[in-house]
Amino acid sequence: MNPSSGNSFVFFVKTYFQQLPTLIRLTLVQVARRKALYFLFSLLLVFLMGERFCSMTVGSESTQGVPASFYFTITSLWVTVFLIIIGSDLLRQDIDSQVLVLWLSRPLDPAVYLAGKAVALLLIMLVFVLAVFGVQSWFALEIPWDFLLYQGAMFLVYGFFLLLAFQITLSSNQTLSILFCFGLLLVTSMLDKVVYMGLVDKSPSVSETQRWIVEAIYWILPQVGTIYHHSSGLFEGKNEGYLSYGPYSFLQVIVWAGILKIGLWWTTRRREI
């Protein structure tokens, strides 16, 4: 082994862990200064008001407060929307203003920069999910541990969309990044209903060729809609067993996340951040 290459690798790892905490802290400050946290945590106020003023009647029984399924579904969508918008916006702002020159006097590796951004935003999401869990636990008859379990599964999707937003923002622009991410979530959710739930097989008006095309698109695209649907369904007790997800959905999204990481590495090597 070449000693110089070994020293270079050690220097890279050392620099990575030295710069990463600084970038995480600066990203947290950047988000706080933009008052984006007020938008994120305003959902807690909605839940508190719902627990106080909302009521629901099913048959002869009347319940007060916010249903558990509402907590999970709205939290998942809220976190996804926030991550896509704020992730692409922070990246665009840094590129436009070239603030990295002022942040660190030493050379900054693009991978460290993106990792700092991602870790900081996911830490904010973790705090937010725990805050929602605290509100729900305060009003629930039993502590909803399943909420944390299935939100933990959702963090795979959150991380995927954050990587996707970074990639498209760097390759194109912020507007396309937001539209593409939302479009992908919508399309994969519809495909989950059509393919995973068997609607395409039950429809007599769909030809064999059309069925094959739809199923091929479903199996190729990241199955984030499937994870969304079945995380919510398992939380509500509508599905039986963890295999309701389809293990392929998790594996496929992980593979797509790996592809995005490689794409980000290639993009940042060709473009100055």
Buried (B, 14 or more C-beta within 10 A) or exposed (E): EEEEEEEEEEEEEEBBEEBBEBBBEBBBEBBEEBEBBEBBBEBBEEBBEBBEEBEEEEEEEEEEBBEBBBBBBBBBEBBBBBBBBBBBBBBBEBBEEEEBEEBBEEEBBBBBBBBBBBBBBBEBBBEBBEBBBEBBBEBBEEEBEBBBEBBEBBBBBBBBBBBBBBBBBBBEEBEEBBEBBBEBBEBBBEBBBBBBEEEBEEEEEBEEEEBEEBBEBBEEBBBBBBBBBBBBBBBBEEBEEEEBBBEEBBEBBBEBBEEBBEBBEEBBEEEEB
